[in-house]
Every structure is written in C-alpha cells, then in structure tokens.
Amino acid sequence: MTQSADNDPLKEEVMKALKNCYDPEIPVNLVDLGLIYDVNVNDGNVQISMTLTAQGCGMGPHIAQNVKDEVNKVKGIKGTEVDMVWEPPWTQEKMSDAAKAQLGMI
C-alpha cells in the first residue's frame, strides 16, 4: 500500500478510521483484508484507492459510502474520494496475519 507522508498525524487518523470499515460478509476490517491499496491526504482532502474481494460484489457502493462516511468523521478532513480499482486483483495473500488468524486460515 502506498501512503503519502507516513508520519502525517492526519493520515494516521484516516488509517484508524478505515479500520472501522468492513465488508458486511467478512468480519474483518478493510485494512486488514488488504483491500485498501492507496491513501493520500492533501490539505484535508483524502483520495483512497481500494478494491473488493470480488469484482462483481454488489456491496461495493455500500462499502465505498461507509469508507467515505468514516473518513469524513476525522477532524480536519474536508472531503473523501474513493476509487474502486481492479488491478492488481485482490488475493488472500494481501490479508494481514491478524486477518488470516481471525478467519481461521493460520
């Protein structure tokens, strides 16, 4: 995952907020699932590139709106844009060890 200014306190708050976002079908947050590919914070505006576990997932609009809603709660955020991307495709290898353990995969 590429991130702008890794020591940016506002960015850290955005990443925390993203951990409150879930795929309704999987009880693991989007960050640990490896669905967040890129987060850029510039002057209070956030640009997020993310994917879904499956391209045809009907929950995509709901998940993207949840991401916007959670990130926009962060003090200092002016607005959030979410881009759904399909390259590279998501695979289970993108999941954190914590996510794999939570799902009984390790």
C-alpha positions as CSV (number, residue, x, y, z in Angstrom):
1,M,0.0,0.0,0.0
2,T,1.3,3.4,-0.9
3,Q,0.7,6.2,1.5
4,S,1.6,9.9,1.5
5,A,3.7,11.2,4.4
6,D,3.7,8.1,6.6
7,N,4.4,10.4,9.7
8,D,1.4,12.6,8.9
9,P,-0.9,12.6,12.0
10,L,-4.0,13.3,9.9
11,K,-3.1,10.3,7.7
12,E,-2.7,8.2,10.8
13,E,-6.2,9.2,11.9
14,V,-7.6,8.3,8.4
15,M,-6.0,4.8,8.7
16,K,-7.6,4.3,12.1
17,A,-11.0,5.3,10.7
18,L,-10.6,2.8,7.8
19,K,-10.2,0.1,10.4
20,N,-13.9,0.8,11.3
21,C,-15.0,-0.2,7.8
22,Y,-16.0,-3.8,7.0
23,D,-17.2,-5.9,4.1
24,P,-20.6,-6.9,5.5
25,E,-19.9,-10.5,4.5
26,I,-16.5,-10.8,6.2
27,P,-15.9,-9.9,9.9
28,V,-12.5,-8.3,9.2
29,N,-11.8,-4.6,8.6
30,L,-10.9,-3.4,5.1
31,V,-7.3,-2.5,6.0
32,D,-6.5,-6.0,7.4
33,L,-8.3,-7.6,4.5
34,G,-5.8,-5.8,2.2
35,L,-8.5,-4.0,0.3
36,I,-7.0,-0.5,0.8
37,Y,-4.4,0.0,-1.9
38,D,-3.5,3.6,-1.6
39,V,-4.3,6.5,0.7
40,N,-3.3,10.1,0.0
41,V,-4.1,13.1,2.2
42,N,-3.5,16.5,0.8
43,D,-4.7,19.6,2.6
44,G,-7.5,17.8,4.3
45,N,-8.7,16.0,1.1
46,V,-8.4,12.3,1.0
47,Q,-8.1,10.1,-2.1
48,I,-8.4,6.3,-1.5
49,S,-7.8,3.6,-4.0
50,M,-9.3,0.3,-2.9
51,T,-10.7,-2.9,-4.3
52,L,-13.1,-5.6,-3.2
53,T,-12.7,-9.3,-2.7
54,A,-14.7,-10.0,-5.9
55,Q,-15.2,-7.6,-8.8
56,G,-18.9,-8.4,-9.1
57,C,-19.6,-7.7,-5.4
58,G,-23.0,-6.0,-5.1
59,M,-21.9,-4.4,-1.8
60,G,-19.3,-2.2,-3.5
61,P,-21.3,1.1,-3.4
62,H,-22.3,0.4,0.3
63,I,-18.7,-0.3,1.3
64,A,-17.4,2.8,-0.6
65,Q,-20.0,5.0,1.1
66,N,-19.1,3.5,4.5
67,V,-15.4,4.4,3.8
68,K,-16.3,8.0,2.9
69,D,-18.6,8.3,6.0
70,E,-16.0,7.0,8.4
71,V,-13.1,9.0,7.0
72,N,-15.1,12.2,6.8
73,K,-15.7,11.9,10.6
74,V,-12.0,12.6,11.1
75,K,-11.4,16.1,12.4
76,G,-9.6,18.1,9.7
77,I,-10.9,16.1,6.7
78,K,-12.6,18.3,4.1
79,G,-13.7,15.5,1.8
80,T,-13.0,11.9,0.7
81,E,-13.0,10.3,-2.8
82,V,-13.0,6.6,-3.2
83,D,-11.8,4.9,-6.4
84,M,-12.5,1.3,-6.9
85,V,-9.7,-0.4,-8.7
86,W,-9.3,-3.9,-10.0
87,E,-5.6,-4.0,-10.7
88,P,-3.8,-5.6,-9.1
89,P,-6.6,-8.1,-8.3
90,W,-7.1,-8.9,-4.6
91,T,-5.8,-12.2,-3.3
92,Q,-5.8,-13.7,0.1
93,E,-2.1,-13.0,0.3
94,K,-2.9,-9.3,0.7
95,M,-4.5,-10.1,4.1
96,S,-2.7,-9.3,7.3
97,D,-1.7,-12.2,9.6
98,A,-4.2,-10.9,12.1
99,A,-7.0,-11.2,9.5
100,K,-5.9,-14.7,8.5
101,A,-5.9,-15.7,12.1
102,Q,-9.3,-14.2,12.7
103,L,-10.7,-16.2,9.8
104,G,-9.0,-19.4,10.9
105,M,-6.7,-19.5,8.0
106,I,-3.5,-19.8,10.1
